[in-house]
Amino acid sequence: MSSQINRSGGKWYQLEQEWLAALRKDPPQTVSVSIESIRYEGDSMRPTLFKIKYKIGARRVKKVSIENKPGG
C-alpha cells in the first residue's frame, strides 16, 4: 500500500479515523468493514485499487474506492 494513502489526511487514514470515532462513542457503535483489492497491474502482487464497503451503526452502507497511489 502506498504510504501516502495511510498518512494523516490520506483517504485510508480518514476512513480509519471515522471508524475509530464511531467505536469511541458511548456506547460504541458497531462498525462493519469489507475490503477488496480488485485491480493489479502486470505481474505486480501490489493491488492498484481497493473497494471498501462499510457500515456504522444503523446508517446506510457506504462504498469507497481508493487507488493505491499518492493521494489515493
mmCIF file of the N, C-alpha and C atoms, coordinates in Angstrom:
data_MODEL
# 
_entry.id   MODEL 
# 
loop_
_atom_site.group_PDB 
_atom_site.id 
_atom_site.type_symbol 
_atom_site.label_atom_id 
_atom_site.label_alt_id 
_atom_site.label_comp_id 
_atom_site.label_asym_id 
_atom_site.label_entity_id 
_atom_site.label_seq_id 
_atom_site.pdbx_PDB_ins_code 
_atom_site.Cartn_x 
_atom_site.Cartn_y 
_atom_site.Cartn_z 
_atom_site.occupancy 
_atom_site.B_iso_or_equiv 
_atom_site.pdbx_formal_charge 
_atom_site.auth_seq_id 
_atom_site.auth_comp_id 
_atom_site.auth_asym_id 
_atom_site.auth_atom_id 
_atom_site.pdbx_PDB_model_num 
ATOM 1   N N  . MET A 1 1  ? 0.849   -1.172 0.000   1.00 0.00 ? 1  MET A N  1 
ATOM 2   C CA . MET A 1 1  ? 0.000   0.000  0.000   1.00 0.00 ? 1  MET A CA 1 
ATOM 3   C C  . MET A 1 1  ? 0.892   1.232  0.000   1.00 0.00 ? 1  MET A C  1 
ATOM 4   N N  . SER A 1 2  ? 0.521   2.199  -0.787  1.00 0.00 ? 2  SER A N  1 
ATOM 5   C CA . SER A 1 2  ? 1.251   3.463  -0.806  1.00 0.00 ? 2  SER A CA 1 
ATOM 6   C C  . SER A 1 2  ? 1.153   4.115  0.571   1.00 0.00 ? 2  SER A C  1 
ATOM 7   N N  . SER A 1 3  ? 2.288   4.522  1.093   1.00 0.00 ? 3  SER A N  1 
ATOM 8   C CA . SER A 1 3  ? 2.281   5.153  2.420   1.00 0.00 ? 3  SER A CA 1 
ATOM 9   C C  . SER A 1 3  ? 1.492   6.459  2.416   1.00 0.00 ? 3  SER A C  1 
ATOM 10  N N  . GLN A 1 4  ? 1.314   7.071  1.253   1.00 0.00 ? 4  GLN A N  1 
ATOM 11  C CA . GLN A 1 4  ? 0.608   8.347  1.163   1.00 0.00 ? 4  GLN A CA 1 
ATOM 12  C C  . GLN A 1 4  ? -0.871  8.228  1.524   1.00 0.00 ? 4  GLN A C  1 
ATOM 13  N N  . ILE A 1 5  ? -1.522  7.103  1.175   1.00 0.00 ? 5  ILE A N  1 
ATOM 14  C CA . ILE A 1 5  ? -2.957  6.992  1.450   1.00 0.00 ? 5  ILE A CA 1 
ATOM 15  C C  . ILE A 1 5  ? -3.244  6.683  2.911   1.00 0.00 ? 5  ILE A C  1 
ATOM 16  N N  . ASN A 1 6  ? -2.202  6.236  3.648   1.00 0.00 ? 6  ASN A N  1 
ATOM 17  C CA . ASN A 1 6  ? -2.411  5.893  5.050   1.00 0.00 ? 6  ASN A CA 1 
ATOM 18  C C  . ASN A 1 6  ? -1.849  6.955  5.997   1.00 0.00 ? 6  ASN A C  1 
ATOM 19  N N  . ARG A 1 7  ? -1.270  8.005  5.466   1.00 0.00 ? 7  ARG A N  1 
ATOM 20  C CA . ARG A 1 7  ? -0.756  9.088  6.308   1.00 0.00 ? 7  ARG A CA 1 
ATOM 21  C C  . ARG A 1 7  ? -1.885  10.027 6.710   1.00 0.00 ? 7  ARG A C  1 
ATOM 22  N N  . SER A 1 8  ? -1.604  10.840 7.708   1.00 0.00 ? 8  SER A N  1 
ATOM 23  C CA . SER A 1 8  ? -2.587  11.824 8.156   1.00 0.00 ? 8  SER A CA 1 
ATOM 24  C C  . SER A 1 8  ? -3.089  12.635 6.967   1.00 0.00 ? 8  SER A C  1 
ATOM 25  N N  . GLY A 1 9  ? -4.398  12.663 6.793   1.00 0.00 ? 9  GLY A N  1 
ATOM 26  C CA . GLY A 1 9  ? -5.007  13.376 5.678   1.00 0.00 ? 9  GLY A CA 1 
ATOM 27  C C  . GLY A 1 9  ? -5.255  12.509 4.466   1.00 0.00 ? 9  GLY A C  1 
ATOM 28  N N  . GLY A 1 10 ? -4.629  11.323 4.398   1.00 0.00 ? 10 GLY A N  1 
ATOM 29  C CA . GLY A 1 10 ? -4.854  10.413 3.279   1.00 0.00 ? 10 GLY A CA 1 
ATOM 30  C C  . GLY A 1 10 ? -6.231  9.771  3.375   1.00 0.00 ? 10 GLY A C  1 
ATOM 31  N N  . LYS A 1 11 ? -6.721  9.234  2.267   1.00 0.00 ? 11 LYS A N  1 
ATOM 32  C CA . LYS A 1 11 ? -8.076  8.664  2.238   1.00 0.00 ? 11 LYS A CA 1 
ATOM 33  C C  . LYS A 1 11 ? -8.232  7.493  3.204   1.00 0.00 ? 11 LYS A C  1 
ATOM 34  N N  . TRP A 1 12 ? -7.251  6.604  3.244   1.00 0.00 ? 12 TRP A N  1 
ATOM 35  C CA . TRP A 1 12 ? -7.340  5.439  4.132   1.00 0.00 ? 12 TRP A CA 1 
ATOM 36  C C  . TRP A 1 12 ? -7.340  5.906  5.581   1.00 0.00 ? 12 TRP A C  1 
ATOM 37  N N  . TYR A 1 13 ? -6.472  6.829  5.886   1.00 0.00 ? 13 TYR A N  1 
ATOM 38  C CA . TYR A 1 13 ? -6.383  7.391  7.234   1.00 0.00 ? 13 TYR A CA 1 
ATOM 39  C C  . TYR A 1 13 ? -7.717  8.012  7.642   1.00 0.00 ? 13 TYR A C  1 
ATOM 40  N N  . GLN A 1 14 ? -8.345  8.752  6.743   1.00 0.00 ? 14 GLN A N  1 
ATOM 41  C CA . GLN A 1 14 ? -9.627  9.388  7.047   1.00 0.00 ? 14 GLN A CA 1 
ATOM 42  C C  . GLN A 1 14 ? -10.698 8.348  7.359   1.00 0.00 ? 14 GLN A C  1 
ATOM 43  N N  . LEU A 1 15 ? -10.711 7.246  6.604   1.00 0.00 ? 15 LEU A N  1 
ATOM 44  C CA . LEU A 1 15 ? -11.670 6.176  6.895   1.00 0.00 ? 15 LEU A CA 1 
ATOM 45  C C  . LEU A 1 15 ? -11.426 5.599  8.280   1.00 0.00 ? 15 LEU A C  1 
ATOM 46  N N  . GLU A 1 16 ? -10.151 5.306  8.571   1.00 0.00 ? 16 GLU A N  1 
ATOM 47  C CA . GLU A 1 16 ? -9.824  4.742  9.879   1.00 0.00 ? 16 GLU A CA 1 
ATOM 48  C C  . GLU A 1 16 ? -10.240 5.679  11.009  1.00 0.00 ? 16 GLU A C  1 
ATOM 49  N N  . GLN A 1 17 ? -10.081 6.969  10.826  1.00 0.00 ? 17 GLN A N  1 
ATOM 50  C CA . GLN A 1 17 ? -10.469 7.937  11.848  1.00 0.00 ? 17 GLN A CA 1 
ATOM 51  C C  . GLN A 1 17 ? -11.986 7.968  12.044  1.00 0.00 ? 17 GLN A C  1 
ATOM 52  N N  . GLU A 1 18 ? -12.730 7.830  10.947  1.00 0.00 ? 18 GLU A N  1 
ATOM 53  C CA . GLU A 1 18 ? -14.194 7.779  11.040  1.00 0.00 ? 18 GLU A CA 1 
ATOM 54  C C  . GLU A 1 18 ? -14.634 6.536  11.814  1.00 0.00 ? 18 GLU A C  1 
ATOM 55  N N  . TRP A 1 19 ? -14.010 5.396  11.503  1.00 0.00 ? 19 TRP A N  1 
ATOM 56  C CA . TRP A 1 19 ? -14.344 4.155  12.206  1.00 0.00 ? 19 TRP A CA 1 
ATOM 57  C C  . TRP A 1 19 ? -13.979 4.262  13.684  1.00 0.00 ? 19 TRP A C  1 
ATOM 58  N N  . LEU A 1 20 ? -12.816 4.820  13.972  1.00 0.00 ? 20 LEU A N  1 
ATOM 59  C CA . LEU A 1 20 ? -12.365 4.974  15.350  1.00 0.00 ? 20 LEU A CA 1 
ATOM 60  C C  . LEU A 1 20 ? -13.313 5.860  16.151  1.00 0.00 ? 20 LEU A C  1 
ATOM 61  N N  . ALA A 1 21 ? -13.755 6.959  15.562  1.00 0.00 ? 21 ALA A N  1 
ATOM 62  C CA . ALA A 1 21 ? -14.682 7.864  16.254  1.00 0.00 ? 21 ALA A CA 1 
ATOM 63  C C  . ALA A 1 21 ? -15.977 7.141  16.608  1.00 0.00 ? 21 ALA A C  1 
ATOM 64  N N  . ALA A 1 22 ? -16.469 6.299  15.701  1.00 0.00 ? 22 ALA A N  1 
ATOM 65  C CA . ALA A 1 22 ? -17.704 5.549  15.964  1.00 0.00 ? 22 ALA A CA 1 
ATOM 66  C C  . ALA A 1 22 ? -17.497 4.547  17.097  1.00 0.00 ? 22 ALA A C  1 
ATOM 67  N N  . LEU A 1 23 ? -16.338 3.909  17.123  1.00 0.00 ? 23 LEU A N  1 
ATOM 68  C CA . LEU A 1 23 ? -16.052 2.918  18.165  1.00 0.00 ? 23 LEU A CA 1 
ATOM 69  C C  . LEU A 1 23 ? -15.819 3.558  19.532  1.00 0.00 ? 23 LEU A C  1 
ATOM 70  N N  . ARG A 1 24 ? -15.422 4.812  19.548  1.00 0.00 ? 24 ARG A N  1 
ATOM 71  C CA . ARG A 1 24 ? -15.154 5.514  20.815  1.00 0.00 ? 24 ARG A CA 1 
ATOM 72  C C  . ARG A 1 24 ? -16.394 6.168  21.415  1.00 0.00 ? 24 ARG A C  1 
ATOM 73  N N  . LYS A 1 25 ? -17.500 6.171  20.680  1.00 0.00 ? 25 LYS A N  1 
ATOM 74  C CA . LYS A 1 25 ? -18.729 6.766  21.222  1.00 0.00 ? 25 LYS A CA 1 
ATOM 75  C C  . LYS A 1 25 ? -19.202 5.969  22.428  1.00 0.00 ? 25 LYS A C  1 
ATOM 76  N N  . ASP A 1 26 ? -20.055 6.597  23.223  1.00 0.00 ? 26 ASP A N  1 
ATOM 77  C CA . ASP A 1 26 ? -20.600 5.927  24.401  1.00 0.00 ? 26 ASP A CA 1 
ATOM 78  C C  . ASP A 1 26 ? -22.107 5.852  24.267  1.00 0.00 ? 26 ASP A C  1 
ATOM 79  N N  . PRO A 1 27 ? -22.662 4.701  23.980  1.00 0.00 ? 27 PRO A N  1 
ATOM 80  C CA . PRO A 1 27 ? -21.996 3.412  23.787  1.00 0.00 ? 27 PRO A CA 1 
ATOM 81  C C  . PRO A 1 27 ? -21.348 3.331  22.404  1.00 0.00 ? 27 PRO A C  1 
ATOM 82  N N  . PRO A 1 28 ? -20.345 2.458  22.254  1.00 0.00 ? 28 PRO A N  1 
ATOM 83  C CA . PRO A 1 28 ? -19.676 2.314  20.963  1.00 0.00 ? 28 PRO A CA 1 
ATOM 84  C C  . PRO A 1 28 ? -20.653 1.859  19.881  1.00 0.00 ? 28 PRO A C  1 
ATOM 85  N N  . GLN A 1 29 ? -20.483 2.401  18.684  1.00 0.00 ? 29 GLN A N  1 
ATOM 86  C CA . GLN A 1 29 ? -21.301 1.965  17.558  1.00 0.00 ? 29 GLN A CA 1 
ATOM 87  C C  . GLN A 1 29 ? -20.657 0.737  16.918  1.00 0.00 ? 29 GLN A C  1 
ATOM 88  N N  . THR A 1 30 ? -21.477 -0.048 16.248  1.00 0.00 ? 30 THR A N  1 
ATOM 89  C CA . THR A 1 30 ? -20.971 -1.194 15.506  1.00 0.00 ? 30 THR A CA 1 
ATOM 90  C C  . THR A 1 30 ? -20.404 -0.705 14.182  1.00 0.00 ? 30 THR A C  1 
ATOM 91  N N  . VAL A 1 31 ? -19.213 -1.185 13.840  1.00 0.00 ? 31 VAL A N  1 
ATOM 92  C CA . VAL A 1 31 ? -18.570 -0.831 12.574  1.00 0.00 ? 31 VAL A CA 1 
ATOM 93  C C  . VAL A 1 31 ? -18.289 -2.124 11.816  1.00 0.00 ? 31 VAL A C  1 
ATOM 94  N N  . SER A 1 32 ? -18.837 -2.234 10.608  1.00 0.00 ? 32 SER A N  1 
ATOM 95  C CA . SER A 1 32 ? -18.604 -3.398 9.745   1.00 0.00 ? 32 SER A CA 1 
ATOM 96  C C  . SER A 1 32 ? -17.869 -2.921 8.500   1.00 0.00 ? 32 SER A C  1 
ATOM 97  N N  . VAL A 1 33 ? -16.791 -3.631 8.139   1.00 0.00 ? 33 VAL A N  1 
ATOM 98  C CA . VAL A 1 33 ? -15.956 -3.212 7.011   1.00 0.00 ? 33 VAL A CA 1 
ATOM 99  C C  . VAL A 1 33 ? -15.641 -4.406 6.123   1.00 0.00 ? 33 VAL A C  1 
ATOM 100 N N  . SER A 1 34 ? -15.722 -4.189 4.809   1.00 0.00 ? 34 SER A N  1 
ATOM 101 C CA . SER A 1 34 ? -15.322 -5.187 3.816   1.00 0.00 ? 34 SER A CA 1 
ATOM 102 C C  . SER A 1 34 ? -14.362 -4.504 2.846   1.00 0.00 ? 34 SER A C  1 
ATOM 103 N N  . ILE A 1 35 ? -13.172 -5.108 2.654   1.00 0.00 ? 35 ILE A N  1 
ATOM 104 C CA . ILE A 1 35 ? -12.162 -4.521 1.774   1.00 0.00 ? 35 ILE A CA 1 
ATOM 105 C C  . ILE A 1 35 ? -11.777 -5.541 0.712   1.00 0.00 ? 35 ILE A C  1 
ATOM 106 N N  . GLU A 1 36 ? -11.839 -5.113 -0.547  1.00 0.00 ? 36 GLU A N  1 
ATOM 107 C CA . GLU A 1 36 ? -11.414 -5.952 -1.664  1.00 0.00 ? 36 GLU A CA 1 
ATOM 108 C C  . GLU A 1 36 ? -10.273 -5.263 -2.391  1.00 0.00 ? 36 GLU A C  1 
ATOM 109 N N  . SER A 1 37 ? -9.221  -6.006 -2.693  1.00 0.00 ? 37 SER A N  1 
ATOM 110 C CA . SER A 1 37 ? -8.186  -5.483 -3.589  1.00 0.00 ? 37 SER A CA 1 
ATOM 111 C C  . SER A 1 37 ? -8.553  -6.023 -4.964  1.00 0.00 ? 37 SER A C  1 
ATOM 112 N N  . ILE A 1 38 ? -8.952  -5.150 -5.872  1.00 0.00 ? 38 ILE A N  1 
ATOM 113 C CA . ILE A 1 38 ? -9.582  -5.647 -7.095  1.00 0.00 ? 38 ILE A CA 1 
ATOM 114 C C  . ILE A 1 38 ? -8.814  -5.416 -8.382  1.00 0.00 ? 38 ILE A C  1 
ATOM 115 N N  . ARG A 1 39 ? -7.743  -4.641 -8.332  1.00 0.00 ? 39 ARG A N  1 
ATOM 116 C CA . ARG A 1 39 ? -7.029  -4.414 -9.586  1.00 0.00 ? 39 ARG A CA 1 
ATOM 117 C C  . ARG A 1 39 ? -5.527  -4.512 -9.348  1.00 0.00 ? 39 ARG A C  1 
ATOM 118 N N  . TYR A 1 40 ? -4.877  -5.218 -10.249 1.00 0.00 ? 40 TYR A N  1 
ATOM 119 C CA . TYR A 1 40 ? -3.425  -5.363 -10.228 1.00 0.00 ? 40 TYR A CA 1 
ATOM 120 C C  . TYR A 1 40 ? -2.906  -4.999 -11.611 1.00 0.00 ? 40 TYR A C  1 
ATOM 121 N N  . GLU A 1 41 ? -1.689  -4.480 -11.682 1.00 0.00 ? 41 GLU A N  1 
ATOM 122 C CA . GLU A 1 41 ? -1.097  -4.144 -12.975 1.00 0.00 ? 41 GLU A CA 1 
ATOM 123 C C  . GLU A 1 41 ? 0.065   -5.079 -13.251 1.00 0.00 ? 41 GLU A C  1 
ATOM 124 N N  . GLY A 1 42 ? 0.075   -5.641 -14.452 1.00 0.00 ? 42 GLY A N  1 
ATOM 125 C CA . GLY A 1 42 ? 1.158   -6.533 -14.847 1.00 0.00 ? 42 GLY A CA 1 
ATOM 126 C C  . GLY A 1 42 ? 1.284   -7.710 -13.903 1.00 0.00 ? 42 GLY A C  1 
ATOM 127 N N  . ASP A 1 43 ? 2.516   -8.050 -13.552 1.00 0.00 ? 43 ASP A N  1 
ATOM 128 C CA . ASP A 1 43 ? 2.788   -9.181 -12.663 1.00 0.00 ? 43 ASP A CA 1 
ATOM 129 C C  . ASP A 1 43 ? 2.890   -8.760 -11.203 1.00 0.00 ? 43 ASP A C  1 
ATOM 130 N N  . SER A 1 44 ? 2.568   -7.512 -10.916 1.00 0.00 ? 44 SER A N  1 
ATOM 131 C CA . SER A 1 44 ? 2.708   -6.993 -9.561  1.00 0.00 ? 44 SER A CA 1 
ATOM 132 C C  . SER A 1 44 ? 1.759   -7.693 -8.595  1.00 0.00 ? 44 SER A C  1 
ATOM 133 N N  . MET A 1 45 ? 2.256   -7.941 -7.398  1.00 0.00 ? 45 MET A N  1 
ATOM 134 C CA . MET A 1 45 ? 1.429   -8.509 -6.331  1.00 0.00 ? 45 MET A CA 1 
ATOM 135 C C  . MET A 1 45 ? 0.793   -7.396 -5.491  1.00 0.00 ? 45 MET A C  1 
ATOM 136 N N  . ARG A 1 46 ? 1.102   -6.143 -5.819  1.00 0.00 ? 46 ARG A N  1 
ATOM 137 C CA . ARG A 1 46 ? 0.564   -4.996 -5.085  1.00 0.00 ? 46 ARG A CA 1 
ATOM 138 C C  . ARG A 1 46 ? -0.699  -4.500 -5.788  1.00 0.00 ? 46 ARG A C  1 
ATOM 139 N N  . PRO A 1 47 ? -1.833  -4.499 -5.089  1.00 0.00 ? 47 PRO A N  1 
ATOM 140 C CA . PRO A 1 47 ? -3.061  -4.010 -5.722  1.00 0.00 ? 47 PRO A CA 1 
ATOM 141 C C  . PRO A 1 47 ? -2.967  -2.523 -6.043  1.00 0.00 ? 47 PRO A C  1 
ATOM 142 N N  . THR A 1 48 ? -3.620  -2.127 -7.131  1.00 0.00 ? 48 THR A N  1 
ATOM 143 C CA . THR A 1 48 ? -3.633  -0.715 -7.516  1.00 0.00 ? 48 THR A CA 1 
ATOM 144 C C  . THR A 1 48 ? -4.961  -0.051 -7.175  1.00 0.00 ? 48 THR A C  1 
ATOM 145 N N  . LEU A 1 49 ? -5.954  -0.856 -6.758  1.00 0.00 ? 49 LEU A N  1 
ATOM 146 C CA . LEU A 1 49 ? -7.262  -0.303 -6.409  1.00 0.00 ? 49 LEU A CA 1 
ATOM 147 C C  . LEU A 1 49 ? -7.907  -1.139 -5.313  1.00 0.00 ? 49 LEU A C  1 
ATOM 148 N N  . PHE A 1 50 ? -8.450  -0.457 -4.322  1.00 0.00 ? 50 PHE A N  1 
ATOM 149 C CA . PHE A 1 50 ? -9.204  -1.097 -3.247  1.00 0.00 ? 50 PHE A CA 1 
ATOM 150 C C  . PHE A 1 50 ? -10.654 -0.630 -3.313  1.00 0.00 ? 50 PHE A C  1 
ATOM 151 N N  . LYS A 1 51 ? -11.591 -1.548 -3.106  1.00 0.00 ? 51 LYS A N  1 
ATOM 152 C CA . LYS A 1 51 ? -13.014 -1.214 -2.965  1.00 0.00 ? 51 LYS A CA 1 
ATOM 153 C C  . LYS A 1 51 ? -13.375 -1.500 -1.512  1.00 0.00 ? 51 LYS A C  1 
ATOM 154 N N  . ILE A 1 52 ? -13.885 -0.499 -0.829  1.00 0.00 ? 52 ILE A N  1 
ATOM 155 C CA . ILE A 1 52 ? -14.231 -0.624 0.582   1.00 0.00 ? 52 ILE A CA 1 
ATOM 156 C C  . ILE A 1 52 ? -15.716 -0.375 0.756   1.00 0.00 ? 52 ILE A C  1 
ATOM 157 N N  . LYS A 1 53 ? -16.369 -1.262 1.506   1.00 0.00 ? 53 LYS A N  1 
ATOM 158 C CA . LYS A 1 53 ? -17.765 -1.069 1.908   1.00 0.00 ? 53 LYS A CA 1 
ATOM 159 C C  . LYS A 1 53 ? -17.759 -1.061 3.428   1.00 0.00 ? 53 LYS A C  1 
ATOM 160 N N  . TYR A 1 54 ? -18.455 -0.088 4.004   1.00 0.00 ? 54 TYR A N  1 
ATOM 161 C CA . TYR A 1 54 ? -18.522 -0.073 5.459   1.00 0.00 ? 54 TYR A CA 1 
ATOM 162 C C  . TYR A 1 54 ? -19.853 0.481  5.933   1.00 0.00 ? 54 TYR A C  1 
ATOM 163 N N  . LYS A 1 55 ? -20.191 0.072  7.140   1.00 0.00 ? 55 LYS A N  1 
ATOM 164 C CA . LYS A 1 55 ? -21.445 0.496  7.762   1.00 0.00 ? 55 LYS A CA 1 
ATOM 165 C C  . LYS A 1 55 ? -21.151 0.826  9.214   1.00 0.00 ? 55 LYS A C  1 
ATOM 166 N N  . ILE A 1 56 ? -21.674 1.957  9.641   1.00 0.00 ? 56 ILE A N  1 
ATOM 167 C CA . ILE A 1 56 ? -21.527 2.380  11.031  1.00 0.00 ? 56 ILE A CA 1 
ATOM 168 C C  . ILE A 1 56 ? -22.909 2.457  11.643  1.00 0.00 ? 56 ILE A C  1 
ATOM 169 N N  . GLY A 1 57 ? -23.120 1.686  12.715  1.00 0.00 ? 57 GLY A N  1 
ATOM 170 C CA . GLY A 1 57 ? -24.413 1.687  13.392  1.00 0.00 ? 57 GLY A CA 1 
ATOM 171 C C  . GLY A 1 57 ? -25.547 1.368  12.440  1.00 0.00 ? 57 GLY A C  1 
ATOM 172 N N  . ALA A 1 58 ? -26.616 2.170  12.499  1.00 0.00 ? 58 ALA A N  1 
ATOM 173 C CA . ALA A 1 58 ? -27.804 1.934  11.671  1.00 0.00 ? 58 ALA A CA 1 
ATOM 174 C C  . ALA A 1 58 ? -27.754 2.702  10.349  1.00 0.00 ? 58 ALA A C  1 
ATOM 175 N N  . ARG A 1 59 ? -26.645 3.382  10.078  1.00 0.00 ? 59 ARG A N  1 
ATOM 176 C CA . ARG A 1 59 ? -26.532 4.149  8.827   1.00 0.00 ? 59 ARG A CA 1 
ATOM 177 C C  . ARG A 1 59 ? -26.457 3.231  7.617   1.00 0.00 ? 59 ARG A C  1 
ATOM 178 N N  . ARG A 1 60 ? -26.683 3.823  6.458   1.00 0.00 ? 60 ARG A N  1 
ATOM 179 C CA . ARG A 1 60 ? -26.595 3.073  5.204   1.00 0.00 ? 60 ARG A CA 1 
ATOM 180 C C  . ARG A 1 60 ? -25.147 2.679  4.924   1.00 0.00 ? 60 ARG A C  1 
ATOM 181 N N  . VAL A 1 61 ? -24.988 1.620  4.146   1.00 0.00 ? 61 VAL A N  1 
ATOM 182 C CA . VAL A 1 61 ? -23.656 1.174  3.739   1.00 0.00 ? 61 VAL A CA 1 
ATOM 183 C C  . VAL A 1 61 ? -23.028 2.232  2.831   1.00 0.00 ? 61 VAL A C  1 
ATOM 184 N N  . LYS A 1 62 ? -21.777 2.558  3.102   1.00 0.00 ? 62 LYS A N  1 
ATOM 185 C CA . LYS A 1 62 ? -21.025 3.487  2.250   1.00 0.00 ? 62 LYS A CA 1 
ATOM 186 C C  . LYS A 1 62 ? -20.029 2.684  1.427   1.00 0.00 ? 62 LYS A C  1 
ATOM 187 N N  . LYS A 1 63 ? -19.818 3.116  0.183   1.00 0.00 ? 63 LYS A N  1 
ATOM 188 C CA . LYS A 1 63 ? -18.863 2.467  -0.707  1.00 0.00 ? 63 LYS A CA 1 
ATOM 189 C C  . LYS A 1 63 ? -17.812 3.490  -1.113  1.00 0.00 ? 63 LYS A C  1 
ATOM 190 N N  . VAL A 1 64 ? -16.549 3.083  -1.019  1.00 0.00 ? 64 VAL A N  1 
ATOM 191 C CA . VAL A 1 64 ? -15.434 3.963  -1.339  1.00 0.00 ? 64 VAL A CA 1 
ATOM 192 C C  . VAL A 1 64 ? -14.418 3.183  -2.169  1.00 0.00 ? 64 VAL A C  1 
ATOM 193 N N  . SER A 1 65 ? -13.845 3.834  -3.170  1.00 0.00 ? 65 SER A N  1 
ATOM 194 C CA . SER A 1 65 ? -12.738 3.268  -3.939  1.00 0.00 ? 65 SER A CA 1 
ATOM 195 C C  . SER A 1 65 ? -11.499 4.097  -3.647  1.00 0.00 ? 65 SER A C  1 
ATOM 196 N N  . ILE A 1 66 ? -10.383 3.412  -3.405  1.00 0.00 ? 66 ILE A N  1 
ATOM 197 C CA . ILE A 1 66 ? -9.124  4.105  -3.153  1.00 0.00 ? 66 ILE A CA 1 
ATOM 198 C C  . ILE A 1 66 ? -8.058  3.509  -4.058  1.00 0.00 ? 66 ILE A C  1 
ATOM 199 N N  . GLU A 1 67 ? -7.451  4.369  -4.865  1.00 0.00 ? 67 GLU A N  1 
ATOM 200 C CA . GLU A 1 67 ? -6.341  3.925  -5.696  1.00 0.00 ? 67 GLU A CA 1 
ATOM 201 C C  . GLU A 1 67 ? -5.082  3.880  -4.848  1.00 0.00 ? 67 GLU A C  1 
ATOM 202 N N  . ASN A 1 68 ? -4.277  2.862  -5.081  1.00 0.00 ? 68 ASN A N  1 
ATOM 203 C CA . ASN A 1 68 ? -3.053  2.667  -4.317  1.00 0.00 ? 68 ASN A CA 1 
ATOM 204 C C  . ASN A 1 68 ? -1.926  3.495  -4.938  1.00 0.00 ? 68 ASN A C  1 
ATOM 205 N N  . LYS A 1 69 ? -2.042  4.813  -4.772  1.00 0.00 ? 69 LYS A N  1 
ATOM 206 C CA . LYS A 1 69 ? -1.048  5.755  -5.282  1.00 0.00 ? 69 LYS A CA 1 
ATOM 207 C C  . LYS A 1 69 ? -1.083  6.981  -4.381  1.00 0.00 ? 69 LYS A C  1 
ATOM 208 N N  . PRO A 1 70 ? -0.063  7.810  -4.424  1.00 0.00 ? 70 PRO A N  1 
ATOM 209 C CA . PRO A 1 70 ? -0.092  9.010  -3.584  1.00 0.00 ? 70 PRO A CA 1 
ATOM 210 C C  . PRO A 1 70 ? -1.374  9.809  -3.802  1.00 0.00 ? 70 PRO A C  1 
ATOM 211 N N  . GLY A 1 71 ? -2.033  10.141 -2.711  1.00 0.00 ? 71 GLY A N  1 
ATOM 212 C CA . GLY A 1 71 ? -3.285  10.895 -2.779  1.00 0.00 ? 71 GLY A CA 1 
ATOM 213 C C  . GLY A 1 71 ? -4.519  10.024 -2.867  1.00 0.00 ? 71 GLY A C  1 
ATOM 214 N N  . GLY A 1 72 ? -4.352  8.737  -3.195  1.00 0.00 ? 72 GLY A N  1 
ATOM 215 C CA . GLY A 1 72 ? -5.460  7.794  -3.268  1.00 0.00 ? 72 GLY A CA 1 
ATOM 216 C C  . GLY A 1 72 ? -6.394  8.108  -4.365  1.00 0.00 ? 72 GLY A C  1 
# 
